[in-house]
Amino acid sequence: MNPDTATETRALSSHKLLARVARAEDVMAAIPPALPLLALRVALAVPFFLSGLTKWDGFLTLSTGAHFLFEEEFRLHLFGGAHPYPFPTLMAAAAGTGEIVLPLLLLLGLGTRFAALGLLVMTAIIQLTIPEGWANFHLPWAAMAFTLVVFGGGPLGLEELWRRSVPSQR
């Protein structure tokens, strides 16, 4: 094979590969942003909601496990030391309530930015409680929550339906 022909063949092969990559990127870029925002809402809501369910033994009755964790096990890792939670029963109730209400708001797409901000704050507190969980859990949760705080929940939610039904006051 002539060197010029080999060079032309490689160039043509590279061009075809780049064209395929460009087509694949076009397909991915055509995905409506509403779908990944919905996926983020669900992905962030699920672990918090499941955790919240473990904190209750019926309506407004904290589980003995939640009491035990906040009174005996959980510590805030601050200033080089591990400190007990102040007001452990109140903190357990607040955590359990937040872990139920905020994910439900995310799933419904109602007050998404504020619900995500609440879960971002909860993630920071969880990080202070269980510092070794940052890479596997806390960092992804924080990234998902921060994304929803910035971009909102998208058009697939009650918030968007409400906005469309109410005339703009701006």
Backbone as CSV, one residue per row, in Angstrom:
resi,resn,N_x,N_y,N_z,CA_x,CA_y,CA_z,C_x,C_y,C_z
1,MET,0.858,-1.175,0.000,0.000,0.000,0.000,0.899,1.231,0.000
2,ASN,0.549,2.145,-0.761,1.259,3.413,-0.924,1.090,4.243,0.357
3,PRO,2.149,4.939,0.842,2.056,5.716,2.088,0.960,6.776,2.044
4,ASP,0.733,7.381,0.887,-0.318,8.410,0.795,-1.704,7.792,0.967
5,THR,-1.894,6.581,0.431,-3.174,5.888,0.549,-3.429,5.484,2.005
6,ALA,-2.393,5.014,2.685,-2.529,4.636,4.100,-2.916,5.846,4.942
7,THR,-2.308,6.983,4.666,-2.611,8.217,5.399,-4.057,8.638,5.133
8,GLU,-4.473,8.549,3.857,-5.852,8.907,3.512,-6.847,7.967,4.188
9,THR,-6.522,6.677,4.265,-7.394,5.694,4.911,-7.539,5.993,6.402
10,ARG,-6.416,6.304,7.053,-6.475,6.653,8.476,-7.289,7.930,8.694
11,ALA,-7.102,8.909,7.829,-7.837,10.170,7.953,-9.339,9.927,7.773
12,LEU,-9.700,9.086,6.778,-11.102,8.785,6.542,-11.694,8.023,7.725
13,SER,-10.943,7.094,8.282,-11.384,6.329,9.453,-11.597,7.255,10.648
14,SER,-10.667,8.163,10.878,-10.795,9.132,11.971,-12.005,10.020,11.759
15,HIS,-12.243,10.441,10.528,-13.390,11.298,10.223,-14.694,10.564,10.518
16,LYS,-14.792,9.271,10.125,-16.002,8.485,10.394,-16.233,8.336,11.896
17,LEU,-15.146,8.083,12.633,-15.269,7.945,14.084,-15.757,9.247,14.710
18,LEU,-15.174,10.370,14.275,-15.605,11.668,14.810,-17.063,11.959,14.454
19,ALA,-17.493,11.552,13.266,-18.877,11.760,12.854,-19.819,10.930,13.735
20,ARG,-19.427,9.693,14.039,-20.256,8.856,14.918,-20.334,9.440,16.325
21,VAL,-19.210,9.916,16.825,-19.194,10.543,18.156,-20.099,11.770,18.160
22,ALA,-20.019,12.574,17.098,-20.863,13.776,17.010,-22.341,13.399,16.973
23,ARG,-22.698,12.349,16.231,-24.106,11.906,16.187,-24.559,11.425,17.563
24,ALA,-23.700,10.677,18.243,-24.053,10.199,19.592,-24.247,11.367,20.546
25,GLU,-23.387,12.366,20.440,-23.534,13.556,21.286,-24.831,14.299,20.975
26,ASP,-25.200,14.361,19.699,-26.456,15.015,19.321,-27.654,14.289,19.927
27,VAL,-27.604,12.944,19.914,-28.697,12.156,20.503,-28.790,12.445,21.996
28,MET,-27.636,12.452,22.681,-27.651,12.720,24.130,-28.091,14.146,24.427
29,ALA,-27.702,15.098,23.591,-28.084,16.494,23.814,-29.579,16.714,23.594
30,ALA,-30.219,15.797,22.869,-31.656,15.927,22.606,-32.511,15.443,23.769
31,ILE,-31.894,14.826,24.771,-32.666,14.389,25.938,-33.207,15.627,26.643
32,PRO,-34.498,15.687,26.872,-35.058,16.868,27.545,-34.475,17.013,28.960
33,PRO,-34.041,18.211,29.344,-33.469,18.420,30.683,-34.424,18.018,31.812
34,ALA,-35.703,17.976,31.530,-36.675,17.591,32.563,-36.427,16.165,33.060
35,LEU,-35.948,15.277,32.188,-35.756,13.886,32.594,-34.608,13.708,33.587
36,PRO,-33.404,14.254,33.335,-32.361,14.103,34.360,-32.691,14.841,35.651
37,LEU,-33.419,15.950,35.577,-33.809,16.642,36.803,-34.791,15.791,37.610
38,LEU,-35.713,15.124,36.934,-36.620,14.206,37.618,-35.835,13.048,38.227
39,ALA,-34.886,12.510,37.470,-34.055,11.410,37.981,-33.278,11.843,39.221
40,LEU,-32.741,13.059,39.217,-32.027,13.567,40.394,-32.957,13.690,41.587
41,ARG,-34.166,14.192,41.350,-35.130,14.326,42.449,-35.420,12.976,43.078
42,VAL,-35.643,11.968,42.247,-35.952,10.630,42.760,-34.730,10.035,43.458
43,ALA,-33.566,10.140,42.818,-32.339,9.544,43.379,-31.982,10.142,44.729
44,LEU,-32.224,11.422,44.913,-31.923,12.061,46.194,-33.004,11.761,47.223
45,ALA,-34.246,11.670,46.785,-35.354,11.446,47.722,-35.324,10.057,48.345
46,VAL,-34.994,9.048,47.571,-35.125,7.661,48.036,-34.310,7.368,49.298
47,PRO,-32.992,7.623,49.338,-32.263,7.245,50.554,-32.706,8.022,51.790
48,PHE,-33.057,9.281,51.615,-33.496,10.068,52.767,-34.855,9.575,53.265
49,PHE,-35.777,9.305,52.348,-37.098,8.839,52.746,-37.005,7.490,53.459
50,LEU,-36.221,6.567,52.908,-36.068,5.252,53.546,-35.459,5.383,54.939
51,SER,-34.501,6.278,55.092,-33.915,6.518,56.406,-34.956,7.111,57.350
52,GLY,-35.772,8.018,56.837,-36.815,8.626,57.654,-37.821,7.620,58.164
53,LEU,-38.144,6.636,57.350,-39.100,5.613,57.774,-38.605,4.834,58.988
54,THR,-37.284,4.683,59.117,-36.733,3.931,60.253,-36.796,4.717,61.560
55,LYS,-37.051,5.995,61.476,-37.045,6.831,62.683,-38.408,6.916,63.366
56,TRP,-39.430,6.310,62.778,-40.780,6.436,63.322,-41.402,5.071,63.571
57,ASP,-42.137,4.976,64.678,-42.946,3.796,65.006,-44.411,4.210,64.989
58,GLY,-44.863,4.711,63.889,-46.228,5.212,63.791,-46.213,6.729,63.720
59,PHE,-47.405,7.296,63.619,-47.537,8.735,63.446,-47.026,9.488,64.673
60,LEU,-46.019,10.319,64.470,-45.416,11.171,65.501,-44.876,10.401,66.708
61,THR,-44.529,9.143,66.527,-43.925,8.356,67.593,-42.533,7.941,67.150
62,LEU,-41.524,8.562,67.760,-40.149,8.231,67.401,-39.823,6.791,67.772
63,SER,-39.065,6.132,66.928,-38.681,4.749,67.224,-37.636,4.728,68.332
64,THR,-37.559,3.611,69.025,-36.538,3.469,70.071,-35.148,3.516,69.456
65,GLY,-35.023,3.031,68.221,-33.732,3.092,67.527,-33.276,4.518,67.290
66,ALA,-34.210,5.386,66.896,-33.861,6.794,66.674,-33.432,7.443,67.984
67,HIS,-34.170,7.173,69.058,-33.782,7.697,70.379,-32.371,7.243,70.725
68,PHE,-32.126,5.949,70.587,-30.828,5.387,70.949,-29.705,6.017,70.123
69,LEU,-29.897,6.103,68.818,-28.843,6.662,67.958,-28.484,8.081,68.354
70,PHE,-29.487,8.926,68.528,-29.209,10.334,68.809,-28.739,10.557,70.249
71,GLU,-29.120,9.679,71.172,-28.691,9.836,72.560,-27.350,9.170,72.838
72,GLU,-27.115,7.998,72.243,-25.942,7.198,72.610,-24.874,7.079,71.517
73,GLU,-25.283,6.944,70.274,-24.335,6.608,69.211,-23.817,7.827,68.446
74,PHE,-24.716,8.655,67.962,-24.318,9.771,67.106,-23.546,10.816,67.886
75,ARG,-22.487,11.303,67.276,-21.666,12.379,67.829,-21.365,13.370,66.723
76,LEU,-21.316,14.640,67.086,-20.905,15.675,66.139,-19.390,15.806,66.221
77,HIS,-18.730,15.609,65.103,-17.274,15.697,65.053,-16.884,17.129,64.698
78,LEU,-16.633,17.902,65.753,-16.313,19.329,65.606,-15.064,19.667,66.398
79,PHE,-14.259,20.529,65.852,-13.102,21.078,66.550,-12.201,19.992,67.145
80,GLY,-12.028,18.915,66.394,-11.132,17.852,66.823,-11.687,16.899,67.859
81,GLY,-12.956,17.030,68.205,-13.546,16.135,69.208,-14.899,15.618,68.758
82,ALA,-15.385,14.618,69.448,-16.710,14.058,69.188,-17.630,14.492,70.317
83,HIS,-18.669,15.249,69.985,-19.555,15.845,70.988,-20.957,15.264,70.855
84,PRO,-21.635,15.010,71.989,-23.009,14.492,71.904,-23.942,15.523,71.279
85,TYR,-24.993,15.022,70.664,-25.996,15.910,70.078,-26.696,16.673,71.187
86,PRO,-26.879,17.984,71.012,-27.715,18.714,71.976,-29.180,18.350,71.715
87,PHE,-29.967,18.253,72.756,-31.394,17.946,72.633,-31.627,16.756,71.697
88,PRO,-31.136,15.576,72.056,-31.166,14.432,71.133,-32.565,14.028,70.669
89,THR,-33.564,14.118,71.532,-34.913,13.741,71.111,-35.444,14.733,70.088
90,LEU,-35.231,16.002,70.324,-35.644,17.029,69.372,-34.902,16.863,68.050
91,MET,-33.607,16.580,68.108,-32.820,16.398,66.889,-33.286,15.164,66.125
92,ALA,-33.609,14.084,66.820,-34.104,12.875,66.156,-35.438,13.146,65.474
93,ALA,-36.313,13.877,66.166,-37.616,14.216,65.585,-37.445,15.136,64.370
94,ALA,-36.555,16.102,64.467,-36.308,17.010,63.339,-35.736,16.246,62.150
95,ALA,-34.769,15.370,62.412,-34.174,14.579,61.335,-35.227,13.668,60.704
96,GLY,-36.009,12.987,61.536,-37.035,12.086,61.021,-38.097,12.813,60.216
97,THR,-38.476,13.987,60.664,-39.467,14.785,59.939,-38.892,15.266,58.614
98,GLY,-37.673,15.796,58.657,-37.021,16.266,57.433,-36.824,15.153,56.421
99,GLU,-36.502,13.958,56.929,-36.253,12.834,56.026,-37.536,12.260,55.409
100,ILE,-38.663,12.652,55.921,-39.937,12.250,55.320,-40.497,13.375,54.444
101,VAL,-40.566,14.580,55.000,-41.222,15.696,54.304,-40.417,16.171,53.091
102,LEU,-39.129,16.398,53.260,-38.329,16.955,52.157,-38.273,16.022,50.943
103,PRO,-38.060,14.716,51.118,-38.101,13.841,49.941,-39.473,13.807,49.265
104,LEU,-40.555,13.867,50.056,-41.880,13.903,49.435,-42.045,15.154,48.584
105,LEU,-41.556,16.285,49.076,-41.609,17.518,48.285,-40.806,17.364,46.994
106,LEU,-39.631,16.736,47.093,-38.825,16.504,45.884,-39.581,15.634,44.892
107,LEU,-40.163,14.538,45.368,-40.871,13.635,44.467,-42.054,14.321,43.796
108,LEU,-42.730,15.186,44.525,-43.867,15.912,43.960,-43.421,17.078,43.079
109,GLY,-42.164,17.493,43.220,-41.693,18.654,42.474,-42.323,19.930,43.002
110,LEU,-42.404,20.027,44.305,-43.043,21.171,44.960,-42.039,21.802,45.919
111,GLY,-41.698,23.069,45.695,-40.680,23.717,46.531,-39.340,23.011,46.400
112,THR,-39.023,22.569,45.205,-37.849,21.723,44.970,-36.560,22.363,45.448
113,ARG,-36.348,23.630,45.120,-35.090,24.281,45.515,-34.946,24.315,47.038
114,PHE,-36.026,24.609,47.740,-35.969,24.686,49.206,-35.832,23.298,49.832
115,ALA,-36.532,22.309,49.261,-36.402,20.935,49.761,-34.969,20.443,49.558
116,ALA,-34.410,20.717,48.389,-33.028,20.305,48.110,-32.052,21.030,49.032
117,LEU,-32.307,22.310,49.308,-31.445,23.049,50.242,-31.519,22.425,51.635
118,GLY,-32.713,22.044,52.067,-32.862,21.368,53.352,-32.078,20.073,53.400
119,LEU,-32.125,19.288,52.329,-31.377,18.026,52.295,-29.879,18.273,52.188
120,LEU,-29.474,19.375,51.569,-28.056,19.735,51.526,-27.549,20.057,52.932
121,VAL,-28.346,20.794,53.701,-27.986,21.100,55.090,-27.956,19.810,55.918
122,MET,-28.952,18.947,55.717,-28.959,17.673,56.442,-27.727,16.840,56.095
123,THR,-27.329,16.859,54.824,-26.136,16.117,54.403,-24.903,16.652,55.107
124,ALA,-24.823,17.965,55.259,-23.678,18.549,55.976,-23.654,18.085,57.431
125,ILE,-24.808,18.027,58.064,-24.880,17.567,59.460,-24.546,16.077,59.544
126,ILE,-25.032,15.308,58.580,-24.694,13.881,58.543,-23.182,13.707,58.376
127,GLN,-22.580,14.554,57.551,-21.120,14.499,57.362,-20.399,14.758,58.672
128,LEU,-20.901,15.696,59.461,-20.287,15.981,60.760,-20.506,14.834,61.748
129,THR,-21.555,14.036,61.518,-21.872,12.921,62.401,-21.108,11.656,61.995
130,ILE,-21.023,11.414,60.711,-20.359,10.210,60.188,-19.339,10.657,59.141
131,PRO,-18.192,11.166,59.581,-17.234,11.748,58.636,-16.691,10.777,57.594
132,GLU,-16.646,9.487,57.916,-16.072,8.537,56.966,-17.005,8.217,55.794
133,GLY,-18.210,8.715,55.791,-19.155,8.432,54.716,-19.120,9.418,53.570
134,TRP,-18.164,10.326,53.555,-18.194,11.418,52.572,-18.110,10.935,51.127
135,ALA,-17.228,9.991,50.817,-17.005,9.620,49.418,-18.143,8.784,48.843
136,ASN,-18.674,7.859,49.621,-19.690,6.952,49.095,-21.096,7.509,49.143
137,PHE,-21.385,8.385,50.085,-22.761,8.851,50.249,-22.880,10.366,50.244
138,HIS,-22.173,11.017,51.119,-22.399,12.446,51.348,-22.044,13.306,50.141
139,LEU,-20.946,13.007,49.479,-20.555,13.797,48.306,-21.588,13.676,47.182
140,PRO,-22.031,12.461,46.809,-23.076,12.387,45.776,-24.388,13.059,46.198
141,TRP,-24.791,12.878,47.471,-26.014,13.543,47.926,-25.873,15.056,47.831
142,ALA,-24.741,15.574,48.260,-24.519,17.026,48.209,-24.524,17.517,46.764
143,ALA,-23.905,16.774,45.867,-23.874,17.180,44.457,-25.288,17.186,43.861
144,MET,-26.075,16.168,44.176,-27.448,16.121,43.666,-28.276,17.270,44.240
145,ALA,-28.166,17.484,45.538,-28.947,18.551,46.177,-28.543,19.918,45.639
146,PHE,-27.253,20.138,45.501,-26.759,21.433,45.005,-27.246,21.676,43.571
147,THR,-27.238,20.631,42.760,-27.732,20.768,41.386,-29.202,21.168,41.384
148,LEU,-29.999,20.550,42.252,-31.424,20.886,42.305,-31.660,22.284,42.885
149,VAL,-30.815,22.714,43.809,-30.929,24.084,44.332,-30.699,25.074,43.184
150,VAL,-29.714,24.814,42.361,-29.358,25.744,41.277,-30.357,25.690,40.125
151,PHE,-30.712,24.481,39.665,-31.528,24.343,38.453,-33.019,24.135,38.720
152,GLY,-33.390,23.880,39.960,-34.785,23.598,40.252,-35.152,22.190,39.828
153,GLY,-36.418,21.866,39.942,-36.875,20.506,39.681,-37.277,20.230,38.253
154,GLY,-37.312,21.252,37.413,-37.719,21.047,36.030,-39.224,21.096,35.875
155,PRO,-39.678,20.917,34.637,-41.110,21.070,34.357,-41.988,19.886,34.757
156,LEU,-41.396,18.769,35.186,-42.195,17.598,35.560,-42.462,17.583,37.060
157,GLY,-43.313,18.496,37.506,-43.639,18.569,38.918,-44.799,19.511,39.172
158,LEU,-45.324,19.450,40.393,-46.471,20.287,40.753,-46.132,21.777,40.738
159,GLU,-44.904,22.098,41.084,-44.479,23.503,41.108,-44.652,24.151,39.734
160,GLU,-44.261,23.446,38.688,-44.379,23.971,37.330,-45.840,24.066,36.911
161,LEU,-46.635,23.085,37.293,-48.077,23.159,36.997,-48.707,24.364,37.684
162,TRP,-48.311,24.588,38.920,-48.836,25.725,39.670,-48.415,27.036,39.003
163,ARG,-47.140,27.129,38.600,-46.660,28.347,37.925,-47.439,28.636,36.661
164,ARG,-47.743,27.599,35.907,-48.472,27.783,34.644,-49.914,28.215,34.882
165,SER,-50.497,27.802,36.012,-51.897,28.114,36.275,-52.089,29.494,36.909
166,VAL,-51.033,30.048,37.488,-51.125,31.353,38.147,-50.494,32.403,37.243
167,PRO,-51.219,33.495,36.942,-50.631,34.537,36.112,-49.386,35.136,36.780
168,SER,-48.426,35.491,35.977,-47.172,36.034,36.488,-47.382,37.394,37.152
169,GLN,-46.728,37.585,38.290,-46.819,38.839,39.041,-45.569,39.692,38.885
170,ARG,-44.666,39.266,38.016,-43.381,39.984,37.870,-43.491,41.190,37.035
